Amino acid sequence: MAGFESHHQQSLNHVEIPIHGNHSLPQEGKAEDFDYSKRGQWLRAATLGANDGLVSIASLMMGVGAVKEDITAMILAGFAGLVAGACSMAIGEFVSVYTQLDIEVAQMKRDKRRKDNTANEEITESEKLPNPFQAAMASALSFAVGAMIPLLAAAFIGEHKVRLGVVVAVSTLALLAFGGLGAKLGGTPVGQSCARVLVGGWMAMAITFGLTRLIGAAGL
């Protein structure tokens, strides 16, 4: 009798209860728990570079087009702006992120002396440190990509007014695309991001065109 009870107790201990559920829940949980801040450094550099390249070169070309109808002058000005802007973005981003890196490394050393961190904690912290070279390359390349859009749009259009309209139209579509892409990658509202980027780009092009046209009309 005791043996039967013992065997019965062991059987109860090994009972397996199948659970039928949605196997996609763990994947959905992983998607919801994803830390979008891990993308923050390179996403900020890439988004800023692309938007800056697009808006800067489109505005520059609109400014030149406000006083000159020559397509060569517009394209040369845009290309010079592309090269100068990409170099400036890369150097500026490198210096900025390297400064941030120095500050964080110094803080880690102070924390280590004060708290005597373990090796595992040091490895975890080092993985979160910013990468100056990655940020610099992302800024330069994304600036060049953004700058090429208005350049290519205007390169094959001879009519002056049509060229200006095409630059504005293509830049508008690109701004919407960049805003939406940045919002998707960052997990932020798409509508707000697109509106913010679009209004800023329109303002930059309108102000550059208007002021350059005013100065050109004044004969300065």
C-alpha positions in Angstrom: 0.0 0.0 0.0 2.8 2.4 0.9 4.5 1.5 -2.4 1.4 2.2 -4.3 1.0 5.6 -2.6 4.7 6.4 -3.3 4.3 5.5 -7.0 1.1 7.5 -7.2 2.8 10.6 -5.6 5.7 10.3 -8.1 3.2 10.2 -11.0 1.5 13.3 -9.7 4.9 15.1 -9.5 5.6 14.3 -13.1 2.3 15.4 -14.5 2.7 17.6 -17.6 0.0 20.0 -18.4 0.0 21.2 -22.1 -0.6 24.9 -22.5 -2.1 25.9 -25.8 -1.4 29.6 -26.5 -0.4 32.0 -29.1 3.3 31.2 -29.9 3.7 34.7 -31.2 3.4 36.3 -27.8 7.1 36.0 -26.9 8.0 37.6 -30.2 5.5 40.4 -29.6 6.9 40.8 -26.1 10.4 41.1 -27.5 9.3 43.7 -30.0 7.5 45.7 -27.3 10.5 45.4 -24.9 13.0 46.6 -27.5 15.2 49.4 -26.3 15.0 52.0 -29.1 17.6 54.1 -27.2 20.3 51.7 -28.3 19.8 53.1 -31.8 20.0 56.7 -30.5 23.6 57.6 -31.3 23.8 56.4 -34.9 20.2 57.2 -35.6 20.6 60.8 -34.5 23.7 61.2 -36.6 22.2 59.6 -39.7 18.9 61.4 -39.5 20.5 64.8 -38.8 23.0 64.3 -41.6 20.4 63.3 -44.2 18.0 66.2 -43.3 20.9 68.7 -43.1 22.3 67.6 -46.4 18.9 67.8 -48.1 17.8 71.1 -46.6 21.2 72.8 -46.9 21.8 72.0 -50.5 18.2 72.5 -51.6 18.2 75.9 -49.9 21.6 76.8 -51.3 20.4 75.9 -54.8 17.2 77.9 -54.3 19.3 80.9 -53.2 21.5 80.7 -56.3 18.4 80.2 -58.5 16.8 83.3 -57.0 19.5 85.5 -58.7 20.9 83.3 -61.5 19.1 81.2 -64.1 22.3 79.5 -65.2 22.1 75.7 -64.4 25.9 75.4 -64.1 26.1 78.0 -61.3 23.4 76.2 -59.4 24.9 72.7 -59.8 28.4 73.9 -58.9 27.1 75.7 -55.8 25.2 72.6 -54.7 28.2 70.3 -55.3 30.6 72.6 -53.3 28.0 72.7 -50.5 27.8 68.8 -50.6 31.6 68.4 -50.1 32.0 71.2 -47.6 28.9 70.1 -45.6 29.9 66.4 -45.5 33.4 67.3 -44.2 32.0 69.7 -41.7 29.4 67.2 -40.4 31.9 64.4 -40.1 34.5 66.5 -38.2 31.9 68.2 -36.0 30.2 64.9 -35.1 33.6 63.2 -34.4 34.7 66.0 -32.0 31.3 66.1 -30.3 31.0 62.3 -29.8 34.7 62.0 -28.8 34.2 64.6 -26.1 31.2 62.7 -24.9 33.3 59.5 -24.9 36.0 61.1 -22.8 33.5 62.3 -20.3 31.9 58.9 -19.9 35.2 57.1 -19.7 36.3 59.5 -17.0 33.1 58.9 -15.1 33.5 55.2 -15.4 37.0 55.4 -13.9 35.7 57.5 -11.0 32.9 55.0 -10.4 35.3 52.1 -10.5 37.5 53.7 -7.8 34.5 54.5 -5.7 32.4 51.4 -6.0 35.0 48.8 -7.0 32.9 47.6 -10.0 33.1 44.0 -11.1 34.5 42.9 -14.5 31.0 42.1 -15.8 29.7 45.6 -15.0 32.7 47.1 -16.8 32.0 45.1 -19.9 28.3 46.1 -19.8 29.2 49.8 -19.5 31.8 49.7 -22.2 29.3 48.3 -24.7 27.2 51.4 -24.2 30.0 53.9 -24.9 29.5 56.1 -28.0 31.6 55.4 -31.1 33.0 58.6 -32.6 34.1 57.0 -35.9 30.7 55.4 -36.5 28.9 58.7 -35.7 31.3 60.7 -38.0 30.9 58.3 -40.9 27.1 58.1 -40.5 26.9 61.9 -40.5 29.1 62.4 -43.6 27.5 59.6 -45.7 23.9 60.6 -44.8 24.7 64.3 -45.5 26.0 63.3 -49.0 23.0 61.1 -49.7 20.6 63.9 -48.7 22.5 66.5 -50.7 22.5 64.4 -53.8 18.7 64.4 -54.0 18.2 68.1 -55.1 21.4 68.0 -57.1 20.1 65.1 -59.3 16.7 66.5 -59.5 18.0 69.8 -61.0 20.8 68.5 -63.1 18.8 67.6 -66.2 16.2 70.4 -66.2 17.1 73.4 -68.4 14.0 75.6 -67.8 14.8 77.8 -64.8 11.4 78.0 -63.1 10.6 74.4 -63.7 14.0 73.5 -62.2 13.2 75.5 -59.0 9.8 73.8 -58.8 11.3 70.4 -59.2 13.8 71.0 -56.5 11.1 72.1 -54.0 8.8 69.1 -55.0 11.5 66.5 -54.8 12.9 67.9 -51.5 9.4 67.8 -50.0 9.0 64.1 -50.8 12.4 63.4 -49.5 11.8 65.3 -46.3 8.6 63.2 -45.7 10.5 60.0 -46.4 13.4 60.9 -44.0 10.9 62.0 -41.3 8.9 58.8 -41.6 12.0 56.6 -41.7 13.5 58.2 -38.6 10.2 57.9 -36.8 9.9 54.2 -37.6 13.5 53.4 -36.6 13.1 55.4 -33.4 9.7 54.2 -32.5 8.2 57.7 -32.4 4.9 59.1 -34.0 5.3 59.2 -37.7 3.0 62.2 -38.3 4.6 64.5 -35.9 8.1 63.6 -37.1 7.2 64.2 -40.8 5.4 67.5 -40.1 8.3 68.8 -38.0 10.9 67.9 -40.7 8.8 69.2 -43.6 7.9 72.6 -42.0 11.6 73.1 -41.1 12.7 72.3 -44.6 10.2 74.6 -46.2 11.1 77.5 -43.9 14.8 77.1 -44.7 14.3 77.1 -48.5 11.8 80.0 -48.4 14.0 82.2 -46.2 17.1 81.5 -48.3 15.3 82.2 -51.5 13.6 85.3 -50.2 16.7 86.9 -48.7 19.0 86.1 -51.6 16.4 87.5 -54.0 16.1 90.7 -51.9 19.9 91.2 -51.8 20.2 90.5 -55.5 17.4 93.0 -56.3 19.2 95.6 -54.2 22.3 95.2 -56.3 24.6 94.3 -53.3 
